[in-house]
Amino acid sequence: MVSSERSVWQAWINGRWTDSISGQKFSVDEPATGLRLAEVSKLSSEDVDQAVSIAKRQFDSQQWSGISATARGKVLYRLATLIHDNADVLAQWETRQGGKTFQDSLDEVHTAADCFEYYAGAANKIFGHTIPVSAKGLDYTLRVPVGVVALIVPWNFPFLITAWKVAPALAAGNSVIVKPASYTPLTALALGELTAEAGIPDGIFNVTPGPGSEVGEALVSDPRVDKIAFTGETTTGTRILQLAAPGIKRVSLELGGKSPTIAFSGIDIERFAKLAVQSAYGNAGQDCCARSRVLVERKILEPFTEAFVRNVKSLSVGNPFDPHTAVGPLVSQAHRNRVSHYIDLGLEEGGTLAMEPEDRNVPEQGYYLAPVVFTNVNSQMAIVREEIFGPVSSIQAFDTEEEAIRLANDTPYGLAGSIFSNSVGQALRVAAAVRTGVMSVNSIKSVHLEAPFGGFKQSGLGRELGMEAFDHYTETKNIFVSLDD
């Protein structure tokens, strides 16, 4: 069971807690207070070399990949049950290390367990094919595990996105090394104990905390690592592609976003303005799917803006363990400073604040920032083009469907988006024309465990979730058997 009282955390390697070779540690702060929460073993490239050796040896032993897919599924189902059973404690750690509201953390932990349940059931449904070929014989394909996979996860949804990557990777029979973000490593480490309790063999699941510049790059560069899956910002994704290129590694990337909400006239303004606020400010805006660009048909610009701003003003900012809180702290002081800089930049560029952040009652202790809304913006402004990753949104007007599509696509990103429209035809036309990996109509829900998730353009490569995830964690092997005597 996961402990709720732990101040010192080690790495999880080969089925046990492990100190770094150097003995060094790094601190994890609690965003709600700004105080130290825990110390964690700080691994180096030397530690990574040992972890990869263990993961490679255990994969080659076939203790995991060699058992039946049904047997792997049963172990993953036990792991899902253990996550459900430990949800309250895991959610407490998730909130304390990252600052998200406790209810959000609890929902995400249970969803992570659901993810393991999904792939537990999918493990024995990874099918090959028989293929009619011109030669006299039997031609068929197998789906085999890639090998050792390194999974680099972000700080904004640390436990949930760990599950997104780990569950299909294990279901397919791979060995796994998780590199958690240094702001939020605790729940990925806690998962280590649960994998052991569930029955996953030693060395098949490992967690290597430490700086991305050393631990992450060592994992990506190691020739024994066969596959990299990364979620994070686009600059780091570019660096990973460069490091992985010499080894021709399999790489999947889920990167940044600057997603639009497109609101057409004729809709229920009150209902959809509320949804638009939820999609822009959930997790304090620290979400690659956040619809921070709100595009509104000019006919309803004034009433929609009024309703949107009113809903933003109603968001309670404060203690993430308070059930009334809608917006918790940002993950760190450095990130708070970065988002504040964008707000200043938006004003310098000529944007108008639709509400004054100084009017909000925001706690002084911790990394809090009041939500803001910009109007009078254009697509050339940094606050409209660049991913801010905080509680900041902008509202732009459009006159025609064609202009809405053009504005929505006027971005280097293409991850998510929402369309609010009473016209089915209009919604389908716009959904097809906007270049994003996921799009929702009259909804803000982007992610479904059963459906593929990923982006166009600079928002990434490949897809997570659904059965498509197995495309990244398996190789297709073709076998021909001659029927000639």
C-alpha positions in Angstrom: 0.0 0.0 0.0 1.1 3.6 -0.7 2.3 5.5 2.4 0.9 8.9 3.1 3.8 9.8 5.3 7.1 9.9 3.4 9.6 12.7 3.2 12.5 10.9 1.4 12.0 9.0 -1.9 14.4 6.8 -3.7 14.4 5.6 -7.3 12.5 2.4 -8.1 14.8 0.0 -10.0 14.7 -3.7 -10.3 11.6 -4.0 -8.0 13.1 -2.1 -5.0 13.9 1.3 -3.7 17.3 2.4 -4.8 19.6 5.3 -3.9 21.4 7.2 -6.6 25.1 6.1 -7.0 26.2 9.6 -6.0 23.8 9.8 -3.0 22.6 13.2 -4.2 19.0 14.3 -3.8 16.8 17.1 -5.1 13.8 18.8 -3.5 10.2 18.7 -4.4 8.2 21.8 -3.3 4.5 22.0 -2.5 3.0 24.7 -4.9 0.2 25.6 -2.5 2.7 26.6 0.2 6.1 27.1 -1.5 7.6 24.8 1.2 9.6 21.7 0.8 7.5 18.5 0.4 10.1 15.8 -0.1 13.6 14.9 -1.1 14.1 12.5 -4.0 17.2 10.6 -5.2 18.8 12.5 -8.0 20.0 10.0 -10.6 22.7 10.6 -13.2 23.7 9.0 -16.5 25.6 6.3 -14.5 22.4 5.3 -12.7 20.6 5.3 -16.1 23.2 2.9 -17.5 22.4 0.4 -14.6 18.6 0.8 -15.0 18.8 0.2 -18.7 21.0 -2.9 -18.2 18.5 -4.3 -15.8 15.5 -3.5 -18.0 17.3 -5.0 -21.0 18.3 -8.2 -19.2 14.8 -8.7 -17.8 13.2 -8.2 -21.2 15.6 -10.7 -22.8 14.7 -13.2 -20.0 11.1 -13.2 -21.3 9.8 -13.3 -17.7 7.2 -10.8 -18.9 7.1 -10.9 -22.7 7.2 -14.7 -22.7 4.1 -15.3 -20.7 0.7 -15.3 -22.3 -1.0 -12.0 -23.1 -3.9 -13.2 -21.0 -1.6 -13.7 -18.0 -0.2 -10.2 -18.5 -3.7 -8.8 -18.6 -4.6 -10.4 -15.3 -1.6 -8.8 -13.6 -2.5 -5.4 -15.1 -6.0 -5.8 -13.8 -4.7 -6.5 -10.3 -2.6 -3.3 -10.6 -5.7 -1.4 -11.6 -7.5 -2.6 -8.5 -4.6 -1.6 -6.3 -4.6 1.9 -7.8 -8.4 2.2 -7.1 -7.8 1.0 -3.5 -5.0 3.5 -3.0 -6.7 6.4 -4.8 -7.1 8.7 -1.9 -3.4 8.6 -0.9 -2.2 8.8 -4.5 -4.5 11.8 -5.1 -3.1 13.6 -2.0 0.4 13.2 -3.3 -0.7 14.3 -6.7 -2.2 17.5 -5.3 0.6 18.2 -2.9 3.4 17.9 -5.6 1.6 19.5 -8.5 -1.0 21.9 -7.0 -4.1 20.6 -8.9 -7.3 20.5 -7.0 -7.8 17.3 -4.9 -11.0 16.4 -6.7 -9.2 16.6 -10.1 -6.4 14.5 -8.7 -8.8 11.9 -7.4 -10.7 11.8 -10.7 -7.4 11.4 -12.6 -6.1 8.6 -10.3 -9.3 6.6 -10.9 -9.1 7.3 -14.6 -5.5 6.0 -14.5 -6.8 2.8 -12.9 -9.4 2.6 -15.7 -6.6 2.9 -18.2 -4.8 -0.1 -16.8 -8.2 -2.0 -16.8 -8.6 -1.1 -20.5 -5.2 -2.4 -21.5 -5.6 -5.4 -19.2 -8.5 -6.4 -21.4 -6.7 -5.4 -24.6 -3.5 -7.3 -23.9 -4.8 -10.5 -25.6 -6.4 -8.7 -28.5 -3.3 -7.6 -30.3 -3.8 -9.5 -33.5 -1.6 -10.3 -36.5 -3.0 -11.3 -39.9 -2.8 -14.0 -42.5 -2.0 -12.7 -45.9 -2.7 -14.3 -49.3 0.6 -14.0 -51.3 1.5 -15.2 -54.8 4.0 -17.8 -53.6 2.8 -21.2 -52.5 2.7 -21.0 -48.7 1.3 -19.4 -45.6 2.2 -15.8 -44.9 1.3 -14.3 -41.5 2.2 -11.5 -39.2 3.0 -11.3 -35.5 2.9 -8.2 -33.2 5.9 -8.5 -30.9 7.0 -6.1 -28.2 9.5 -3.4 -29.1 11.8 -4.1 -26.2 13.0 -1.5 -23.6 10.9 1.6 -23.7 11.6 4.9 -22.0 8.6 6.9 -21.1 9.2 10.6 -20.3 6.1 12.2 -18.6 5.2 15.8 -17.8 4.4 17.6 -14.6 0.8 18.7 -15.4 -0.9 15.3 -15.4 1.9 13.2 -13.9 0.1 10.1 -12.7 -2.5 10.0 -15.5 -0.1 10.3 -18.4 2.2 7.8 -16.7 -0.7 5.4 -16.9 -1.4 6.3 -20.6 2.1 5.2 -21.5 2.9 2.4 -19.0 -0.3 0.4 -19.5 -0.1 -0.3 -23.2 3.7 -0.7 -23.0 3.4 -3.4 -20.3 0.3 -5.0 -22.0 2.4 -5.5 -25.1 5.2 -7.2 -23.2 7.9 -4.5 -23.0 10.2 -3.5 -20.2 9.6 0.1 -19.0 11.7 2.9 -17.6 9.7 6.0 -16.5 11.4 9.4 -16.3 9.1 11.6 -14.3 9.2 15.4 -14.3 11.4 16.7 -11.5 8.5 18.9 -10.1 6.2 15.9 -9.8 8.0 12.5 -9.4 6.2 11.1 -6.4 3.2 9.3 -7.8 5.2 7.6 -10.5 7.5 6.4 -7.8 4.6 5.2 -5.7 3.3 3.2 -8.7 6.5 1.1 -8.4 5.4 -0.4 -5.1 2.0 -1.2 -6.6 3.5 -2.9 -9.6 5.5 -5.2 -7.4 2.4 -6.0 -5.3 0.4 -6.7 -8.4 3.0 -9.3 -9.6 5.0 -7.5 -12.3 8.5 -9.1 -12.3 11.4 -7.2 -11.0 13.1 -4.9 -13.5 10.1 -4.7 -15.9 8.9 -1.4 -14.4 11.5 1.2 -13.3 11.4 4.9 -12.3 14.5 7.1 -12.7 14.0 10.6 -11.3 16.5 13.3 -12.0 17.1 16.2 -14.4 16.0 15.8 -17.9 19.2 17.3 -19.2 21.1 14.2 -17.9 18.6 11.4 -17.1 16.3 12.1 -20.0 19.1 12.6 -22.5 20.9 9.4 -21.3 17.8 7.4 -21.8 17.1 8.8 -25.3 20.8 8.3 -26.3 21.2 4.8 -24.9 21.4 2.3 -27.8 19.7 -0.4 -25.7 16.5 1.7 -25.4 14.3 0.8 -28.4 11.5 3.3 -28.0 10.9 6.7 -26.6 7.5 8.2 -25.7 7.5 11.8 -24.6 4.9 14.2 -23.5 6.0 17.8 -22.9 6.8 21.0 -24.6 7.8 21.2 -28.3 11.4 22.4 -27.8 12.3 19.3 -25.8 10.5 17.1 -28.3 12.7 18.5 -31.0 15.8 17.7 -28.9 14.6 14.2 -28.4 14.2 13.6 -32.1 17.8 14.8 -32.6 19.2 12.5 -30.0 17.1 9.6 -31.1 18.0 9.9 -34.8 21.5 8.2 -34.8 20.0 5.1 -33.3 16.8 5.2 -35.6 14.8 4.8 -32.4 11.0 4.6 -32.4 9.7 7.9 -31.1 6.2 9.2 -30.3 5.7 12.8 -29.1 2.7 14.5 -27.6 3.7 18.2 -27.5 2.3 21.6 -27.0 -1.0 23.1 -28.1 -2.8 26.4 -28.6 -6.3 25.1 -29.1 -9.4 27.0 -30.1 -13.0 27.1 -29.0 -15.1 28.2 -31.9 -18.5 29.6 -30.9 -21.1 30.3 -33.6 -24.3 32.3 -33.3 -27.5 30.6 -32.4 -26.0 28.6 -29.5 -27.1 28.7 -25.8 -24.6 31.4 -24.8 -24.8 30.8 -21.0 -24.2 27.1 -21.3 -21.3 27.2 -23.8 -19.6 30.2 -22.2 -19.4 28.1 -19.0 -17.9 25.1 -20.9 -15.5 27.4 -22.7 -14.2 28.7 -19.3 -13.8 25.2 -17.9 -11.8 24.1 -21.0 -9.5 27.2 -20.7 -8.9 27.3 -17.0 -9.0 23.7 -15.9 -5.8 22.7 -14.0 -5.0 26.4 -13.8 -4.6 26.4 -17.6 -1.7 24.0 -17.4 -3.1 21.7 -20.0 -1.8 21.1 -23.6 -5.5 20.8 -24.6 -6.6 24.0 -23.0 -8.8 26.0 -25.3 -7.1 29.3 -24.6 -8.1 30.9 -27.9 -11.8 31.7 -27.9 -13.1 32.5 -31.3 -16.6 34.0 -31.3 -18.9 34.9 -34.2 -19.3 38.7 -34.1 -23.1 38.5 -33.9 -22.8 37.1 -30.3 -19.4 38.6 -29.4 -20.7 41.0 -26.7 -23.1 38.7 -24.8 -20.7 35.7 -25.1 -17.7 37.8 -23.8 -19.9 39.1 -20.9 -20.9 35.5 -20.0 -17.4 34.2 -20.4 -15.8 36.9 -18.2 -18.6 36.5 -15.6 -17.8 32.8 -15.3 -14.1 33.5 -15.1 -14.7 35.9 -12.2 -16.7 33.2 -10.4 -13.7 30.8 -10.3 -12.4 30.4 -6.8 -8.6 30.6 -6.5 -7.1 29.0 -3.5 -6.2 25.9 -1.5 -6.4 22.9 -3.8 -7.8 20.8 -0.9 -10.7 23.1 -0.5 -13.7 21.5 -2.3 -14.8 25.0 -3.5 -11.5 25.8 -5.2 -11.6 25.8 -9.0 -8.1 27.1 -9.7 -5.1 26.0 -7.6 -1.5 27.2 -7.7 0.8 27.0 -10.7 3.5 24.3 -10.4 6.4 26.5 -9.4 7.5 30.1 -8.8 9.5 30.0 -12.1 6.5 29.0 -14.0 4.4 31.6 -12.3 6.9 34.2 -13.3 6.8 32.9 -16.9 3.0 33.2 -17.1 3.1 36.7 -15.5 5.6 37.8 -18.2 3.1 36.8 -20.9 0.4 38.8 -19.2 2.7 41.9 -19.2 3.6 41.1 -22.9 0.0 40.9 -23.9 -0.6 44.4 -22.5 2.5 45.7 -24.2 1.3 44.3 -27.5 -2.0 46.2 -27.2 -4.3 43.6 -25.7 -7.0 44.7 -23.2 -7.7 42.9 -19.9 -11.4 42.2 -19.7 -11.0 42.0 -15.9 -8.3 43.2 -13.5 -6.4 40.4 -11.8 -5.7 42.7 -8.8 -9.4 42.5 -7.9 -9.1 38.8 -7.1 -8.5 37.4 -3.6 -5.4 35.3 -4.2 -3.4 33.6 -1.4 0.0 35.3 -0.9 1.8 32.1 0.1 2.3 29.6 -2.7 2.5 29.9 -6.5 -1.0 31.4 -7.2 -2.0 33.5 -10.1 -5.4 35.1 -10.8 -7.0 34.1 -14.1 -7.1 36.8 -16.8 -9.0 37.3 -20.1 -7.6 39.3 -23.0 -9.7 41.0 -25.7 -8.7 43.2 -28.6 -6.1 40.7 -29.7 -4.9 39.5 -33.1 -3.2 36.3 -34.4 0.2 37.9 -34.5 0.4 38.6 -30.8 2.6 36.3 -28.6 -0.3 35.7 -26.2 -2.4 34.3 -29.1 0.4 32.3 -30.9 2.5 30.9 -28.1 1.6 28.3 -25.5 1.4 30.1 -22.2 0.3 27.1 -20.1 -1.4 29.2 -17.4 -4.8 30.8 -16.6 -4.7 33.2 -19.5 -7.2 33.2 -22.5 -8.0 35.5 -25.4 -11.2 36.3 -27.2 -11.3 37.1 -31.0 -14.2 37.8 -33.2 -14.9 36.3 -36.7 -17.6 37.1 -39.3 -17.8 34.0 -41.4 -17.3 30.2 -41.1 -14.3 30.5 -43.5 -12.7 33.2 -41.3 -13.2 31.0 -38.2 -11.4 28.1 -39.8 -8.6 30.4 -41.0 -8.1 31.8 -37.5 -8.3 28.4 -35.9 -5.6 27.1 -38.2 -3.3 30.2 -37.9 -1.0 28.5 -35.3 2.0 26.2 -35.5 0.1 23.8 -33.2 -2.7 21.4 -33.9 -3.7 19.3 -30.8 -7.3 19.9 -29.8 -10.3 22.1 -30.2 -14.1 22.6 -29.6 -16.9 23.8 -31.8 -20.1 25.1 -30.4 -22.8 25.2 -33.1 -26.5 24.4 -33.6 -25.9 23.3 -37.2 -24.8 19.7 -37.7 -23.5 20.5 -41.2 -21.5 23.5 -40.0 -20.0 21.6 -37.1 -19.0 18.7 -39.4 -17.5 21.0 -42.0 -15.5 23.0 -39.5 -14.4 19.9 -37.6 -13.0 18.4 -40.8 -11.3 21.7 -41.8 -9.5 22.6 -38.6 -6.1 20.9 -38.5 -6.1 19.3 -35.0 -5.7 15.8 -33.8 -8.8 15.8 -31.7 -11.9 17.9 -32.0 -15.2 18.0 -30.0 -18.5 19.3 -31.0 -20.7 21.0 -28.4 -18.4 19.4 -25.8 -15.0 20.1 -24.3 -14.0 16.5 -23.8 -10.9 15.7 -25.8 -9.6 12.5 -24.3 -11.2 9.1 -24.2 -9.3 6.0 -23.1 -10.8 4.0 -26.0 -10.0 6.5 -28.7 -6.7 7.8 -30.2 -5.2 11.0 -28.9 -2.4 13.1 -30.4 -1.7 16.2 -32.6 -0.9 17.6 -36.0 1.9 20.0 -36.9 4.2 20.9 -33.9 1.8 19.2 -31.5 3.5 15.9 -32.0 3.9 12.5 -33.7 1.9 9.4 -33.2 -1.2 8.6 -31.1 -1.8 7.5 -27.5 -4.7 5.7 -26.1 -7.1 3.3 -27.7 -5.8 0.3 -29.7 -3.7 2.7 -31.8 -1.3 3.0 -28.8 -0.1 -0.6 -29.6 1.3 0.7 -32.9 4.1 2.3 -30.9 4.8 -0.5 -28.4 4.9 -3.4 -30.9 6.8 -4.3 -34.1 5.1 -6.2 -36.9 7.0 -9.3 -37.9 6.1 -11.0 -41.2 6.7 -14.8 -41.5 6.4 -16.9 -44.7 6.1 -20.7 -44.5 6.6 -22.5 -47.8 4.2 -25.4 -48.5 6.6 -26.9 -51.0 8.0 -30.3 -50.0 
